[in-house]
């Protein structure tokens, strides 16, 4: 983070890269600081008047405005956008790899990868010949809508496709930041505690879909999946579940069916408006 | 630590609003934060000093108005206080509810000079 104002540039701000691109050690964005010289004060005396501004402004407004802009772009191009969130290590990237490998001949996919550092995840997706952009958030713990906006511009997506946005692995911070996605998907694995939904309720509250991954490990781990689901439903009674193993492929069909139905639905929703004079 | 992003968002709002009225700095800022908003007040206080450094908020007094959570059951219409986002209806135990209050995250007012 920038030591002067804490604004996160100087190499620690978000860096948006395609696989193969180099990371520049300094940001291209110009970043001005007040360099200590104060504004010259007038010699003549005048009264400083206190003024109260009742602004009532939502703090997340900037993020929400750009998220709405992203959402409008996705709708216009009939792109179904998913925001994948989870704690680190629950298998977001593995789930993504399996899904892309199995469905890429049927559905055009695009991927945005969010991590604090490295191009590793983007390289894994790139190996499947799927267009991908990596966002490195530096010290940032979540993606924000302006980063997605910039990444989307680089992706040059075609119409009628699916965009997968893999958020930074973190079950807390990304919950507050709308990226403009069509649906939010929270992934939890069977190696995590069944009470995670009530320990980290905000993420489950704001998600539409809950994927329970690593079900192939169920014989070896001490978790009650029904209890996990009940906790999740307590937080968000509208959650829809998929139980899968990205490693063995178990349960993936139901998830694929849902993905395909969403893509088709998005297509049929496209308005055929005729203007009458 | 998304509180840093939130604090920087507050600084941006304060900078913009202060510039609009040609004021020099903010002497007091009033924030409204709901208990269900997902913000830890302690974490916000922790990052505040570094977030406001060299901004119009550097010397501002910060007042946080905490908004308690309140929900309304969709099944039986009971209104009830909420401490957690997963609290169920005390009357019928339903998890289906609308959140009436407690999600606020706002800059309510600025006193500028």
Interface residues (C-beta under 8 A of the other chain):
Chain A: X1 X4 X5 X6 X7 X8 X33 X34 X39 X48 X49 X50 X51 X52 X53 X54 X55 X56 X57 X58 X59 X60 X61 X62 X63 X140 X141 X142 X144 X172 X173 X175 X176 X177 X197 X198 X201 X202 X205 X231 X233 X234 X235 X237
Chain B: X1 X2 X4 X5 X6 X8 X9 X10 X12 X13 X17 X21 X23 X24 X27 X31 X38 X47 X50 X51 X53 X54 X55 X84 X85 X86 X88 X95 X96 X105 X106 X107 X108 X109 X110 X111 X112 X113
